[in-house]
Amino acid sequence: MRVVIQKVKSASVTVDDKVISSIKQGLMILVGISTQDTREDATKLCNKILKLRIFEDYDNKPETENTQKWAGKPWAKSVLDDEKFSILSVSQFTLYGTIKKGTKPDFHKAAKGEIAKTLYDFFLSELRAAVGDARVQDGQFGAMMDVSLVNDGPVTIVWDTRDSTM
């Protein structure tokens, strides 16, 4: 599974001019599922996202005076560490698009419809089991979505469960 993780001040998903989900501070994640992915990949990704120390600890000051404009100790807290952090997850098959030949993207590496949905739903259920239903929002699988977000930092990380170099 491939994911783009963004630390956000807020994020939302709109479908047919209606906001269907939104979060305040937390993580906006775009999730791509490949033809090779399994439940093991979904669990691995879930654990990585939940434990990723991407937030400041406002109870502690930065260790050095050179740290620019940090209000707290950077890279100290994860989603698991504070109930104010939420997750907005959006399925994104285009993360497995390739443009090696020509100018039209090729999506053959992306898992198809129901197979991807089953694995994506499992991934969401793992996240929700760890932090609760209210703290995990998602888009609408397969729909044309407008995704809005306010980056915090900005902090953006790309990770693939199958790539040991990332």
VMD Tcl script that builds the backbone (N, CA, C; Angstrom):
set m [mol new atoms 498]
animate dup $m
set s [atomselect $m all]
$s set {name element resname resid chain x y z} {
  {N N MET 1 A 0.853 -1.168 0.000}
  {CA C MET 1 A 0.000 0.000 0.000}
  {C C MET 1 A 0.898 1.230 0.000}
  {N N ARG 2 A 0.457 2.208 -0.721}
  {CA C ARG 2 A 1.201 3.457 -0.815}
  {C C ARG 2 A 0.351 4.566 -0.218}
  {N N VAL 3 A 1.013 5.459 0.535}
  {CA C VAL 3 A 0.265 6.493 1.236}
  {C C VAL 3 A 1.007 7.822 1.171}
  {N N VAL 4 A 0.228 8.884 1.064}
  {CA C VAL 4 A 0.728 10.242 1.233}
  {C C VAL 4 A 0.129 10.722 2.549}
  {N N ILE 5 A 0.998 11.054 3.496}
  {CA C ILE 5 A 0.576 11.469 4.835}
  {C C ILE 5 A 0.842 12.963 4.962}
  {N N GLN 6 A -0.186 13.721 5.290}
  {CA C GLN 6 A -0.020 15.161 5.464}
  {C C GLN 6 A -0.513 15.571 6.842}
  {N N LYS 7 A 0.333 16.302 7.552}
  {CA C LYS 7 A -0.058 16.886 8.835}
  {C C LYS 7 A -0.908 18.110 8.507}
  {N N VAL 8 A -2.115 18.170 9.070}
  {CA C VAL 8 A -3.037 19.245 8.707}
  {C C VAL 8 A -3.595 19.967 9.925}
  {N N LYS 9 A -3.961 21.214 9.709}
  {CA C LYS 9 A -4.715 21.983 10.699}
  {C C LYS 9 A -6.196 21.696 10.543}
  {N N SER 10 A -6.605 21.350 9.295}
  {CA C SER 10 A -7.975 20.942 9.007}
  {C C SER 10 A -8.008 20.292 7.626}
  {N N ALA 11 A -9.032 19.470 7.399}
  {CA C ALA 11 A -9.206 18.819 6.101}
  {C C ALA 11 A -10.662 18.394 5.950}
  {N N SER 12 A -11.115 18.323 4.697}
  {CA C SER 12 A -12.492 17.891 4.446}
  {C C SER 12 A -12.606 17.253 3.070}
  {N N VAL 13 A -13.687 16.482 2.910}
  {CA C VAL 13 A -14.008 15.851 1.633}
  {C C VAL 13 A -15.429 16.244 1.263}
  {N N THR 14 A -15.589 16.695 0.024}
  {CA C THR 14 A -16.893 17.089 -0.496}
  {C C THR 14 A -17.238 16.199 -1.685}
  {N N VAL 15 A -18.468 15.701 -1.708}
  {CA C VAL 15 A -18.984 14.916 -2.828}
  {C C VAL 15 A -20.325 15.532 -3.218}
  {N N ASP 16 A -20.506 15.810 -4.503}
  {CA C ASP 16 A -21.748 16.419 -4.996}
  {C C ASP 16 A -22.121 17.674 -4.202}
  {N N ASP 17 A -21.144 18.524 -3.987}
  {CA C ASP 17 A -21.332 19.808 -3.295}
  {C C ASP 17 A -21.755 19.679 -1.833}
  {N N LYS 18 A -21.569 18.507 -1.225}
  {CA C LYS 18 A -21.877 18.311 0.192}
  {C C LYS 18 A -20.636 17.809 0.908}
  {N N VAL 19 A -20.299 18.470 2.020}
  {CA C VAL 19 A -19.175 18.004 2.835}
  {C C VAL 19 A -19.606 16.707 3.507}
  {N N ILE 20 A -18.879 15.627 3.205}
  {CA C ILE 20 A -19.255 14.322 3.776}
  {C C ILE 20 A -18.396 13.937 4.968}
  {N N SER 21 A -17.232 14.571 5.102}
  {CA C SER 21 A -16.385 14.314 6.267}
  {C C SER 21 A -15.406 15.459 6.429}
  {N N SER 22 A -15.005 15.667 7.679}
  {CA C SER 22 A -14.016 16.719 7.961}
  {C C SER 22 A -13.355 16.442 9.297}
  {N N ILE 23 A -12.140 16.972 9.425}
  {CA C ILE 23 A -11.408 16.887 10.686}
  {C C ILE 23 A -10.785 18.238 10.970}
  {N N LYS 24 A -10.397 18.419 12.203}
  {CA C LYS 24 A -9.581 19.582 12.573}
  {C C LYS 24 A -8.136 19.105 12.541}
  {N N GLN 25 A -7.374 19.302 13.576}
  {CA C GLN 25 A -5.957 18.955 13.577}
  {C C GLN 25 A -5.760 17.442 13.487}
  {N N GLY 26 A -4.806 17.036 12.652}
  {CA C GLY 26 A -4.518 15.608 12.534}
  {C C GLY 26 A -3.780 15.264 11.265}
  {N N LEU 27 A -4.139 14.111 10.695}
  {CA C LEU 27 A -3.494 13.599 9.491}
  {C C LEU 27 A -4.497 13.442 8.369}
  {N N MET 28 A -4.142 13.944 7.214}
  {CA C MET 28 A -4.888 13.696 5.980}
  {C C MET 28 A -4.065 12.667 5.228}
  {N N ILE 29 A -4.659 11.517 4.935}
  {CA C ILE 29 A -3.901 10.480 4.243}
  {C C ILE 29 A -4.608 10.078 2.958}
  {N N LEU 30 A -3.817 9.972 1.907}
  {CA C LEU 30 A -4.272 9.448 0.627}
  {C C LEU 30 A -3.725 8.035 0.536}
  {N N VAL 31 A -4.602 7.056 0.301}
  {CA C VAL 31 A -4.216 5.651 0.371}
  {C C VAL 31 A -4.417 4.965 -0.976}
  {N N GLY 32 A -3.328 4.439 -1.515}
  {CA C GLY 32 A -3.390 3.655 -2.746}
  {C C GLY 32 A -3.179 2.189 -2.440}
  {N N ILE 33 A -3.940 1.345 -3.129}
  {CA C ILE 33 A -3.852 -0.108 -2.922}
  {C C ILE 33 A -3.450 -0.758 -4.235}
  {N N SER 34 A -2.383 -1.563 -4.181}
  {CA C SER 34 A -1.885 -2.212 -5.393}
  {C C SER 34 A -2.439 -3.631 -5.522}
  {N N THR 35 A -2.195 -4.205 -6.659}
  {CA C THR 35 A -2.630 -5.580 -6.919}
  {C C THR 35 A -1.902 -6.582 -6.030}
  {N N GLN 36 A -0.777 -6.199 -5.455}
  {CA C GLN 36 A 0.029 -7.077 -4.613}
  {C C GLN 36 A -0.306 -6.989 -3.125}
  {N N ASP 37 A -1.093 -6.001 -2.719}
  {CA C ASP 37 A -1.310 -5.734 -1.302}
  {C C ASP 37 A -2.227 -6.755 -0.625}
  {N N THR 38 A -1.964 -6.942 0.675}
  {CA C THR 38 A -2.698 -7.903 1.489}
  {C C THR 38 A -3.129 -7.248 2.796}
  {N N ARG 39 A -3.840 -8.006 3.624}
  {CA C ARG 39 A -4.210 -7.513 4.946}
  {C C ARG 39 A -2.974 -7.210 5.786}
  {N N GLU 40 A -1.911 -7.947 5.566}
  {CA C GLU 40 A -0.660 -7.690 6.279}
  {C C GLU 40 A -0.146 -6.281 5.969}
  {N N ASP 41 A -0.241 -5.875 4.699}
  {CA C ASP 41 A 0.159 -4.519 4.318}
  {C C ASP 41 A -0.735 -3.482 5.001}
  {N N ALA 42 A -2.029 -3.748 5.061}
  {CA C ALA 42 A -2.972 -2.821 5.691}
  {C C ALA 42 A -2.665 -2.660 7.176}
  {N N THR 43 A -2.368 -3.749 7.852}
  {CA C THR 43 A -2.032 -3.696 9.277}
  {C C THR 43 A -0.718 -2.960 9.486}
  {N N LYS 44 A 0.264 -3.234 8.638}
  {CA C LYS 44 A 1.569 -2.558 8.720}
  {C C LYS 44 A 1.399 -1.047 8.535}
  {N N LEU 45 A 0.600 -0.646 7.555}
  {CA C LEU 45 A 0.353 0.761 7.293}
  {C C LEU 45 A -0.386 1.416 8.456}
  {N N CYS 46 A -1.385 0.746 8.970}
  {CA C CYS 46 A -2.147 1.256 10.115}
  {C C CYS 46 A -1.217 1.519 11.291}
  {N N ASN 47 A -0.388 0.567 11.626}
  {CA C ASN 47 A 0.538 0.720 12.751}
  {C C ASN 47 A 1.517 1.871 12.537}
  {N N LYS 48 A 2.007 2.023 11.311}
  {CA C LYS 48 A 2.944 3.104 11.000}
  {C C LYS 48 A 2.268 4.461 11.173}
  {N N ILE 49 A 1.068 4.612 10.654}
  {CA C ILE 49 A 0.347 5.887 10.744}
  {C C ILE 49 A 0.031 6.229 12.195}
  {N N LEU 50 A -0.430 5.263 12.953}
  {CA C LEU 50 A -0.815 5.522 14.340}
  {C C LEU 50 A 0.367 5.909 15.216}
  {N N LYS 51 A 1.551 5.374 14.924}
  {CA C LYS 51 A 2.724 5.604 15.776}
  {C C LYS 51 A 3.670 6.680 15.243}
  {N N LEU 52 A 3.382 7.210 14.067}
  {CA C LEU 52 A 4.245 8.205 13.444}
  {C C LEU 52 A 4.292 9.481 14.285}
  {N N ARG 53 A 5.467 9.800 14.788}
  {CA C ARG 53 A 5.642 10.995 15.637}
  {C C ARG 53 A 5.843 12.206 14.735}
  {N N ILE 54 A 4.743 12.884 14.488}
  {CA C ILE 54 A 4.723 13.981 13.527}
  {C C ILE 54 A 4.239 15.290 14.146}
  {N N PHE 55 A 3.716 15.207 15.378}
  {CA C PHE 55 A 3.140 16.375 16.050}
  {C C PHE 55 A 4.057 16.901 17.142}
  {N N GLU 56 A 3.886 18.184 17.455}
  {CA C GLU 56 A 4.638 18.817 18.533}
  {C C GLU 56 A 4.063 18.423 19.890}
  {N N ASP 57 A 4.928 18.405 20.885}
  {CA C ASP 57 A 4.506 18.255 22.272}
  {C C ASP 57 A 4.522 19.651 22.877}
  {N N TYR 58 A 3.341 20.239 23.044}
  {CA C TYR 58 A 3.244 21.614 23.529}
  {C C TYR 58 A 3.548 21.737 25.014}
  {N N ASP 59 A 3.648 20.610 25.709}
  {CA C ASP 59 A 3.988 20.633 27.124}
  {C C ASP 59 A 5.493 20.792 27.349}
  {N N ASN 60 A 6.269 20.580 26.299}
  {CA C ASN 60 A 7.729 20.692 26.392}
  {C C ASN 60 A 8.232 21.710 25.382}
  {N N LYS 61 A 9.256 22.453 25.761}
  {CA C LYS 61 A 9.867 23.431 24.862}
  {C C LYS 61 A 10.909 22.738 23.992}
  {N N PRO 62 A 11.237 23.330 22.850}
  {CA C PRO 62 A 12.304 22.774 22.018}
  {C C PRO 62 A 13.603 22.643 22.801}
  {N N GLU 63 A 14.419 21.662 22.443}
  {CA C GLU 63 A 15.662 21.402 23.168}
  {C C GLU 63 A 16.724 22.460 22.925}
  {N N THR 64 A 16.683 23.139 21.768}
  {CA C THR 64 A 17.681 24.156 21.475}
  {C C THR 64 A 17.006 25.477 21.148}
  {N N GLU 65 A 17.734 26.536 21.318}
  {CA C GLU 65 A 17.207 27.863 20.993}
  {C C GLU 65 A 17.150 28.085 19.488}
  {N N ASN 66 A 17.888 27.281 18.706}
  {CA C ASN 66 A 17.926 27.454 17.256}
  {C C ASN 66 A 16.675 26.945 16.553}
  {N N THR 67 A 15.835 26.219 17.249}
  {CA C THR 67 A 14.625 25.689 16.635}
  {C C THR 67 A 13.713 26.857 16.301}
  {N N GLN 68 A 13.435 27.039 15.018}
  {CA C GLN 68 A 12.700 28.208 14.557}
  {C C GLN 68 A 11.192 28.048 14.733}
  {N N LYS 69 A 10.608 28.925 15.501}
  {CA C LYS 69 A 9.167 29.092 15.606}
  {C C LYS 69 A 8.391 27.857 16.074}
  {N N TRP 70 A 9.028 26.889 16.684}
  {CA C TRP 70 A 8.306 25.751 17.247}
  {C C TRP 70 A 7.722 26.181 18.588}
  {N N ALA 71 A 6.460 25.910 18.801}
  {CA C ALA 71 A 5.810 26.244 20.069}
  {C C ALA 71 A 6.060 25.162 21.108}
  {N N GLY 72 A 6.411 23.989 20.659}
  {CA C GLY 72 A 6.681 22.870 21.550}
  {C C GLY 72 A 7.789 22.013 20.987}
  {N N LYS 73 A 8.026 20.894 21.609}
  {CA C LYS 73 A 9.073 19.989 21.132}
  {C C LYS 73 A 8.581 19.292 19.853}
  {N N PRO 74 A 9.302 19.474 18.729}
  {CA C PRO 74 A 8.862 18.881 17.459}
  {C C PRO 74 A 9.078 17.373 17.400}
  {N N TRP 75 A 8.291 16.720 16.546}
  {CA C TRP 75 A 8.411 15.297 16.259}
  {C C TRP 75 A 8.293 14.446 17.519}
  {N N ALA 76 A 7.363 14.815 18.391}
  {CA C ALA 76 A 7.266 14.167 19.693}
  {C C ALA 76 A 6.010 13.338 19.893}
  {N N LYS 77 A 4.925 13.666 19.212}
  {CA C LYS 77 A 3.655 12.983 19.481}
  {C C LYS 77 A 3.081 12.334 18.229}
  {N N SER 78 A 2.339 11.268 18.467}
  {CA C SER 78 A 1.634 10.572 17.392}
  {C C SER 78 A 0.131 10.741 17.593}
  {N N VAL 79 A -0.648 10.236 16.663}
  {CA C VAL 79 A -2.108 10.252 16.771}
  {C C VAL 79 A -2.555 9.540 18.045}
  {N N LEU 80 A -1.824 8.508 18.443}
  {CA C LEU 80 A -2.180 7.759 19.644}
  {C C LEU 80 A -1.966 8.552 20.933}
  {N N ASP 81 A -1.109 9.572 20.876}
  {CA C ASP 81 A -0.728 10.303 22.079}
  {C C ASP 81 A -1.708 11.381 22.515}
  {N N ASP 82 A -2.635 11.777 21.649}
  {CA C ASP 82 A -3.524 12.886 22.002}
  {C C ASP 82 A -4.855 12.729 21.280}
  {N N GLU 83 A -5.931 12.753 22.024}
  {CA C GLU 83 A -7.263 12.559 21.453}
  {C C GLU 83 A -7.721 13.695 20.558}
  {N N LYS 84 A -7.014 14.822 20.561}
  {CA C LYS 84 A -7.414 15.926 19.685}
  {C C LYS 84 A -7.007 15.676 18.229}
  {N N PHE 85 A -6.109 14.720 17.990}
  {CA C PHE 85 A -5.672 14.414 16.630}
  {C C PHE 85 A -6.623 13.416 15.976}
  {N N SER 86 A -7.043 13.729 14.747}
  {CA C SER 86 A -7.923 12.850 13.975}
  {C C SER 86 A -7.243 12.447 12.680}
  {N N ILE 87 A -7.891 11.542 11.960}
  {CA C ILE 87 A -7.388 11.062 10.674}
  {C C ILE 87 A -8.501 11.184 9.649}
  {N N LEU 88 A -8.172 11.755 8.488}
  {CA C LEU 88 A -9.085 11.750 7.346}
  {C C LEU 88 A -8.395 10.960 6.247}
  {N N SER 89 A -8.975 9.835 5.890}
  {CA C SER 89 A -8.396 8.928 4.904}
  {C C SER 89 A -9.213 8.976 3.621}
  {N N VAL 90 A -8.507 9.030 2.490}
  {CA C VAL 90 A -9.164 9.057 1.182}
  {C C VAL 90 A -8.503 8.006 0.296}
  {N N SER 91 A -9.319 7.125 -0.278}
  {CA C SER 91 A -8.785 6.120 -1.205}
  {C C SER 91 A -8.307 6.834 -2.463}
  {N N GLN 92 A -7.166 6.407 -2.986}
  {CA C GLN 92 A -6.532 7.151 -4.079}
  {C C GLN 92 A -5.807 6.170 -5.009}
  {N N PHE 93 A -6.551 5.534 -5.915}
  {CA C PHE 93 A -5.936 4.545 -6.795}
  {C C PHE 93 A -4.870 5.162 -7.690}
  {N N THR 94 A -4.944 6.469 -7.926}
  {CA C THR 94 A -3.981 7.111 -8.815}
  {C C THR 94 A -2.566 7.143 -8.241}
  {N N LEU 95 A -2.395 6.807 -6.959}
  {CA C LEU 95 A -1.046 6.723 -6.394}
  {C C LEU 95 A -0.234 5.602 -7.053}
  {N N TYR 96 A -0.918 4.671 -7.705}
  {CA C TYR 96 A -0.220 3.612 -8.423}
  {C C TYR 96 A -0.193 3.851 -9.927}
  {N N GLY 97 A -0.443 5.072 -10.333}
  {CA C GLY 97 A -0.325 5.419 -11.741}
  {C C GLY 97 A 1.130 5.551 -12.151}
  {N N THR 98 A 1.429 5.115 -13.352}
  {CA C THR 98 A 2.785 5.284 -13.876}
  {C C THR 98 A 2.694 6.079 -15.176}
  {N N ILE 99 A 3.756 6.812 -15.463}
  {CA C ILE 99 A 3.816 7.596 -16.697}
  {C C ILE 99 A 5.131 7.324 -17.423}
  {N N LYS 100 A 5.558 6.073 -17.391}
  {CA C LYS 100 A 6.822 5.700 -18.023}
  {C C LYS 100 A 6.747 5.810 -19.547}
  {N N LYS 101 A 5.588 5.452 -20.116}
  {CA C LYS 101 A 5.424 5.519 -21.563}
  {C C LYS 101 A 4.375 6.571 -21.900}
  {N N GLY 102 A 4.659 7.371 -22.869}
  {CA C GLY 102 A 3.681 8.329 -23.355}
  {C C GLY 102 A 3.259 9.354 -22.314}
  {N N THR 103 A 2.057 9.893 -22.508}
  {CA C THR 103 A 1.573 10.952 -21.624}
  {C C THR 103 A 0.294 10.578 -20.902}
  {N N LYS 104 A -0.231 9.393 -21.163}
  {CA C LYS 104 A -1.440 8.949 -20.478}
  {C C LYS 104 A -1.052 8.030 -19.318}
  {N N PRO 105 A -1.536 8.322 -18.106}
  {CA C PRO 105 A -1.192 7.468 -16.958}
  {C C PRO 105 A -1.716 6.038 -17.126}
  {N N ASP 106 A -0.943 5.101 -16.615}
  {CA C ASP 106 A -1.304 3.683 -16.626}
  {C C ASP 106 A -1.563 3.263 -15.178}
  {N N PHE 107 A -2.720 2.681 -14.929}
  {CA C PHE 107 A -3.109 2.323 -13.562}
  {C C PHE 107 A -3.189 0.810 -13.343}
  {N N HIS 108 A -2.463 0.024 -14.140}
  {CA C HIS 108 A -2.538 -1.436 -14.035}
  {C C HIS 108 A -2.042 -1.978 -12.693}
  {N N LYS 109 A -1.190 -1.236 -12.005}
  {CA C LYS 109 A -0.676 -1.704 -10.713}
  {C C LYS 109 A -1.666 -1.470 -9.572}
  {N N ALA 110 A -2.695 -0.665 -9.806}
  {CA C ALA 110 A -3.705 -0.393 -8.774}
  {C C ALA 110 A -4.700 -1.545 -8.701}
  {N N ALA 111 A -5.062 -1.926 -7.481}
  {CA C ALA 111 A -6.064 -2.981 -7.292}
  {C C ALA 111 A -7.408 -2.501 -7.842}
  {N N LYS 112 A -8.187 -3.420 -8.350}
  {CA C LYS 112 A -9.479 -3.092 -8.951}
  {C C LYS 112 A -10.583 -3.012 -7.902}
  {N N GLY 113 A -11.588 -2.214 -8.199}
  {CA C GLY 113 A -12.818 -2.019 -7.466}
  {C C GLY 113 A -13.039 -2.724 -6.148}
  {N N GLU 114 A -13.762 -3.834 -6.193}
  {CA C GLU 114 A -14.203 -4.507 -4.963}
  {C C GLU 114 A -13.037 -5.067 -4.152}
  {N N ILE 115 A -11.996 -5.515 -4.830}
  {CA C ILE 115 A -10.809 -6.016 -4.120}
  {C C ILE 115 A -10.178 -4.878 -3.319}
  {N N ALA 116 A -10.002 -3.725 -3.962}
  {CA C ALA 116 A -9.426 -2.562 -3.272}
  {C C ALA 116 A -10.337 -2.088 -2.147}
  {N N LYS 117 A -11.636 -2.067 -2.383}
  {CA C LYS 117 A -12.579 -1.590 -1.363}
  {C C LYS 117 A -12.543 -2.481 -0.127}
  {N N THR 118 A -12.490 -3.784 -0.330}
  {CA C THR 118 A -12.435 -4.720 0.797}
  {C C THR 118 A -11.197 -4.467 1.649}
  {N N LEU 119 A -10.048 -4.290 1.018}
  {CA C LEU 119 A -8.808 -4.051 1.751}
  {C C LEU 119 A -8.812 -2.661 2.392}
  {N N TYR 120 A -9.347 -1.676 1.690}
  {CA C TYR 120 A -9.433 -0.322 2.235}
  {C C TYR 120 A -10.350 -0.291 3.467}
  {N N ASP 121 A -11.480 -0.969 3.388}
  {CA C ASP 121 A -12.394 -1.039 4.534}
  {C C ASP 121 A -11.744 -1.731 5.729}
  {N N PHE 122 A -10.957 -2.765 5.461}
  {CA C PHE 122 A -10.222 -3.438 6.534}
  {C C PHE 122 A -9.233 -2.469 7.177}
  {N N PHE 123 A -8.510 -1.716 6.360}
  {CA C PHE 123 A -7.562 -0.717 6.852}
  {C C PHE 123 A -8.269 0.302 7.749}
  {N N LEU 124 A -9.407 0.816 7.301}
  {CA C LEU 124 A -10.174 1.774 8.110}
  {C C LEU 124 A -10.635 1.155 9.427}
  {N N SER 125 A -11.059 -0.089 9.370}
  {CA C SER 125 A -11.526 -0.752 10.600}
  {C C SER 125 A -10.383 -0.918 11.602}
  {N N GLU 126 A -9.177 -1.159 11.121}
  {CA C GLU 126 A -8.003 -1.263 11.990}
  {C C GLU 126 A -7.715 0.090 12.663}
  {N N LEU 127 A -7.766 1.165 11.881}
  {CA C LEU 127 A -7.560 2.499 12.444}
  {C C LEU 127 A -8.614 2.809 13.499}
  {N N ARG 128 A -9.875 2.541 13.174}
  {CA C ARG 128 A -10.978 2.846 14.085}
  {C C ARG 128 A -10.909 2.013 15.359}
  {N N ALA 129 A -10.472 0.783 15.233}
  {CA C ALA 129 A -10.340 -0.065 16.421}
  {C C ALA 129 A -9.296 0.506 17.381}
  {N N ALA 130 A -8.290 1.173 16.840}
  {CA C ALA 130 A -7.212 1.712 17.664}
  {C C ALA 130 A -7.561 3.051 18.313}
  {N N VAL 131 A -8.279 3.926 17.588}
  {CA C VAL 131 A -8.517 5.280 18.125}
  {C C VAL 131 A -9.990 5.658 18.235}
  {N N GLY 132 A -10.875 4.791 17.801}
  {CA C GLY 132 A -12.301 5.079 17.886}
  {C C GLY 132 A -12.875 5.600 16.586}
  {N N ASP 133 A -14.149 5.315 16.375}
  {CA C ASP 133 A -14.830 5.703 15.135}
  {C C ASP 133 A -14.816 7.207 14.893}
  {N N ALA 134 A -15.027 7.988 15.925}
  {CA C ALA 134 A -15.158 9.441 15.770}
  {C C ALA 134 A -13.877 10.100 15.275}
  {N N ARG 135 A -12.731 9.494 15.548}
  {CA C ARG 135 A -11.450 10.111 15.174}
  {C C ARG 135 A -10.942 9.683 13.804}
  {N N VAL 136 A -11.675 8.810 13.121}
  {CA C VAL 136 A -11.270 8.374 11.782}
  {C C VAL 136 A -12.413 8.651 10.810}
  {N N GLN 137 A -12.179 9.572 9.902}
  {CA C GLN 137 A -13.146 9.915 8.865}
  {C C GLN 137 A -12.599 9.431 7.533}
  {N N ASP 138 A -13.495 9.292 6.545}
  {CA C ASP 138 A -12.981 8.952 5.224}
  {C C ASP 138 A -13.864 9.547 4.142}
  {N N GLY 139 A -13.363 9.451 2.929}
  {CA C GLY 139 A -14.093 9.947 1.774}
  {C C GLY 139 A -15.147 8.941 1.358}
  {N N GLN 140 A -15.492 8.965 0.078}
  {CA C GLN 140 A -16.463 8.016 -0.469}
  {C C GLN 140 A -15.745 7.216 -1.542}
  {N N PHE 141 A -15.536 5.940 -1.270}
  {CA C PHE 141 A -14.758 5.090 -2.163}
  {C C PHE 141 A -15.337 5.142 -3.580}
  {N N GLY 142 A -14.476 5.402 -4.557}
  {CA C GLY 142 A -14.863 5.389 -5.958}
  {C C GLY 142 A -15.551 6.651 -6.459}
  {N N ALA 143 A -15.837 7.596 -5.587}
  {CA C ALA 143 A -16.534 8.823 -5.992}
  {C C ALA 143 A -15.542 9.880 -6.453}
  {N N MET 144 A -16.052 10.833 -7.222}
  {CA C MET 144 A -15.284 12.032 -7.545}
  {C C MET 144 A -15.379 12.929 -6.325}
  {N N MET 145 A -14.250 13.204 -5.703}
  {CA C MET 145 A -14.228 13.943 -4.448}
  {C C MET 145 A -13.421 15.227 -4.601}
  {N N ASP 146 A -13.867 16.259 -3.902}
  {CA C ASP 146 A -13.075 17.465 -3.731}
  {C C ASP 146 A -12.463 17.369 -2.342}
  {N N VAL 147 A -11.150 17.411 -2.281}
  {CA C VAL 147 A -10.448 17.292 -1.011}
  {C C VAL 147 A -9.805 18.638 -0.702}
  {N N SER 148 A -10.115 19.163 0.460}
  {CA C SER 148 A -9.539 20.436 0.901}
  {C C SER 148 A -8.736 20.198 2.167}
  {N N LEU 149 A -7.630 20.927 2.283}
  {CA C LEU 149 A -6.847 20.803 3.504}
  {C C LEU 149 A -6.012 22.038 3.717}
  {N N VAL 150 A -5.686 22.258 4.978}
  {CA C VAL 150 A -4.738 23.297 5.358}
  {C C VAL 150 A -3.551 22.573 5.955}
  {N N ASN 151 A -2.446 22.557 5.198}
  {CA C ASN 151 A -1.229 21.894 5.668}
  {C C ASN 151 A -0.707 22.564 6.922}
  {N N ASP 152 A -0.117 21.766 7.777}
  {CA C ASP 152 A 0.505 22.270 9.002}
  {C C ASP 152 A 1.998 22.013 8.883}
  {N N GLY 153 A 2.753 23.043 8.679}
  {CA C GLY 153 A 4.212 22.905 8.553}
  {C C GLY 153 A 4.745 23.589 7.305}
  {N N PRO 154 A 4.536 23.082 6.126}
  {CA C PRO 154 A 3.858 21.838 5.779}
  {C C PRO 154 A 4.729 20.618 6.047}
  {N N VAL 155 A 4.056 19.538 6.402}
  {CA C VAL 155 A 4.708 18.254 6.598}
  {C C VAL 155 A 3.984 17.239 5.718}
  {N N THR 156 A 4.705 16.656 4.762}
  {CA C THR 156 A 4.149 15.661 3.851}
  {C C THR 156 A 5.145 14.515 3.728}
  {N N ILE 157 A 4.653 13.289 3.927}
  {CA C ILE 157 A 5.508 12.100 3.860}
  {C C ILE 157 A 4.850 11.089 2.930}
  {N N VAL 158 A 5.647 10.480 2.055}
  {CA C VAL 158 A 5.177 9.417 1.167}
  {C C VAL 158 A 5.817 8.124 1.641}
  {N N TRP 159 A 4.987 7.072 1.773}
  {CA C TRP 159 A 5.516 5.790 2.242}
  {C C TRP 159 A 4.801 4.652 1.533}
  {N N ASP 160 A 5.526 3.586 1.265}
  {CA C ASP 160 A 4.979 2.391 0.628}
  {C C ASP 160 A 5.356 1.190 1.486}
  {N N THR 161 A 4.377 0.374 1.827}
  {CA C THR 161 A 4.631 -0.780 2.705}
  {C C THR 161 A 5.569 -1.796 2.065}
  {N N ARG 162 A 5.726 -1.757 0.753}
  {CA C ARG 162 A 6.557 -2.738 0.060}
  {C C ARG 162 A 7.931 -2.221 -0.316}
  {N N ASP 163 A 8.208 -0.967 -0.055}
  {CA C ASP 163 A 9.491 -0.384 -0.462}
  {C C ASP 163 A 10.357 -0.156 0.771}
  {N N SER 164 A 11.377 -0.936 0.914}
  {CA C SER 164 A 12.240 -0.826 2.092}
  {C C SER 164 A 13.139 0.405 2.037}
  {N N THR 165 A 13.233 1.075 0.866}
  {CA C THR 165 A 14.069 2.250 0.765}
  {C C THR 165 A 13.327 3.527 1.129}
  {N N MET 166 A 12.021 3.448 1.322}
  {CA C MET 166 A 11.251 4.664 1.644}
  {C C MET 166 A 11.116 4.823 3.124}
}
mol reanalyze $m
mol bondsrecalc $m
mol representation Tube
mol addrep $m
